[in-house]
């Protein structure tokens, strides 16, 4: 008895060369969801067994399932994608780019930059106060 392949996403091996960056793939009109997610997972978590275990812990998915995501054989379902986006800014950003919502990614980058700038200003203030105390 053989198992049915219904619902599985098997990608044909073709000679297409896709851009190296997952973000570039995500904004392309003919992106491959599984390839973009696989590249993002590898860039974010690495390709080690620890990375697979980490993603398993985030999503509750099985080891074989997660390995297939990393290999680009299959992509995560909706619930698992939400769990990944909850735990990885990179997955969230690439998902928004695939959904053609780059404006949200830009807004997030501005908020992140503002927080970093605020922290830098606090450090400068501490250094100035420490310098004044030494004099």
Secondary structure, DSSP 8 states (H G I E B T S, - for coil): -----TT------------SSHHHHHHSTT--HHHHHHHHHHHHH-SSHHHHHHHHHHH---HHHHHHHHHTSS---HHHHHHHHHH-HHHHHHHHHHTT-HHHHHHHHHHHHHHHHHHHHHHHHHHHHHHHHH-
